[in-house]
Amino acid sequence: MSRAELKRLQFVEFDLEIPDTIGVAIGKSSRVVCCVGSRGSSESSIDLSKPKRIEGDGTISLIKVSEEYGVQYFVLVTSIGTTKFSLLGTLFNLYGGFLN
């Protein structure tokens, strides 16, 4: 990217579990990069429902709203399933239905 393009880049925080905030965050954007994660570094307990709610259902909501707002490019960045065997991915799928 050129310096001029980098200056136009915006990072917008919103809550994937509050659908009304998604459209406001997208605004008139033509591109969306989704790199969500459901586990914050400050959390002390594991919530098995969070991956499906955030990384699953939340990402689906973001894709749908992006389409409604006319986003031309949607990039999904994820590390789920990037190895041949992922214990974490397998557990989430078994107990949370995350990858289904």
C-alpha positions as CSV (number, residue, x, y, z in Angstrom):
1,M,0.0,0.0,0.0
2,S,1.1,3.5,-0.7
3,R,1.4,6.1,2.1
4,A,-1.6,7.9,0.8
5,E,-3.6,4.6,0.9
6,L,-2.4,3.9,4.5
7,K,-3.6,7.3,5.6
8,R,-7.1,6.4,4.5
9,L,-7.1,3.2,6.4
10,Q,-9.4,3.2,9.4
11,F,-9.7,0.8,12.3
12,V,-13.2,0.7,13.8
13,E,-14.2,-1.1,17.0
14,F,-17.8,-2.4,17.4
15,D,-19.6,-5.3,19.0
16,L,-20.4,-8.3,16.8
17,E,-23.1,-9.3,19.3
18,I,-24.9,-6.0,18.8
19,P,-26.0,-6.0,15.2
20,D,-27.0,-2.4,15.1
21,T,-23.4,-1.4,15.6
22,I,-22.1,-3.3,12.6
23,G,-23.7,-1.1,9.9
24,V,-22.7,2.1,11.8
25,A,-19.1,0.8,11.8
26,I,-19.1,-0.1,8.1
27,G,-20.5,3.2,7.1
28,K,-19.5,3.9,3.5
29,S,-16.6,1.5,3.5
30,S,-15.9,-0.5,0.3
31,R,-13.6,-2.9,2.1
32,V,-13.8,-4.9,5.4
33,V,-11.0,-6.9,7.0
34,C,-12.4,-9.3,9.6
35,C,-9.8,-10.7,12.1
36,V,-11.9,-11.3,15.2
37,G,-11.0,-13.5,18.1
38,S,-13.2,-14.6,20.9
39,R,-10.7,-15.0,23.6
40,G,-9.1,-11.8,25.1
41,S,-5.8,-11.9,27.0
42,S,-7.5,-10.5,30.2
43,E,-10.0,-13.3,30.5
44,S,-9.4,-15.8,33.3
45,S,-12.1,-18.4,32.4
46,I,-12.9,-20.2,29.2
47,D,-16.5,-19.7,27.8
48,L,-17.1,-22.5,25.3
49,S,-20.0,-20.6,23.8
50,K,-17.9,-17.6,22.8
51,P,-16.1,-19.0,19.7
52,K,-19.4,-19.9,18.1
53,R,-21.1,-16.6,19.1
54,I,-18.2,-14.3,18.1
55,E,-16.1,-16.1,15.5
56,G,-19.0,-18.0,14.0
57,D,-22.3,-16.2,14.3
58,G,-20.6,-12.8,14.7
59,T,-18.6,-13.2,11.5
60,I,-21.7,-14.4,9.6
61,S,-23.5,-11.2,10.8
62,L,-20.6,-9.1,9.7
63,I,-20.6,-10.7,6.2
64,K,-24.4,-10.2,5.8
65,V,-24.3,-6.6,6.9
66,S,-21.2,-5.9,4.7
67,E,-23.2,-7.3,1.7
68,E,-26.2,-5.1,2.6
69,Y,-24.0,-2.0,2.8
70,G,-22.4,-2.7,-0.6
71,V,-18.9,-3.7,0.6
72,Q,-16.9,-4.7,-2.5
73,Y,-14.2,-6.7,-0.8
74,F,-14.4,-8.8,2.4
75,V,-11.2,-10.3,3.8
76,L,-11.4,-13.0,6.5
77,V,-8.2,-13.6,8.5
78,T,-8.3,-16.6,10.7
79,S,-6.0,-19.2,12.2
80,I,-8.7,-21.8,12.8
81,G,-7.9,-25.0,11.0
82,T,-4.5,-23.9,9.8
83,T,-2.8,-27.1,11.0
84,K,-3.5,-30.7,10.1
85,F,-4.7,-31.4,13.6
86,S,-5.9,-28.7,16.0
87,L,-6.8,-29.8,19.5
88,L,-8.5,-26.5,20.2
89,G,-10.4,-26.5,16.9
90,T,-11.5,-30.1,17.6
91,L,-12.7,-29.3,21.1
92,F,-14.6,-26.2,19.9
93,N,-16.2,-28.2,17.2
94,L,-17.2,-31.1,19.5
95,Y,-18.5,-29.0,22.4
96,G,-19.4,-25.7,20.8
97,G,-20.4,-26.5,17.3
98,F,-18.1,-23.7,16.2
99,L,-16.8,-25.0,12.9
100,N,-20.1,-26.5,11.8
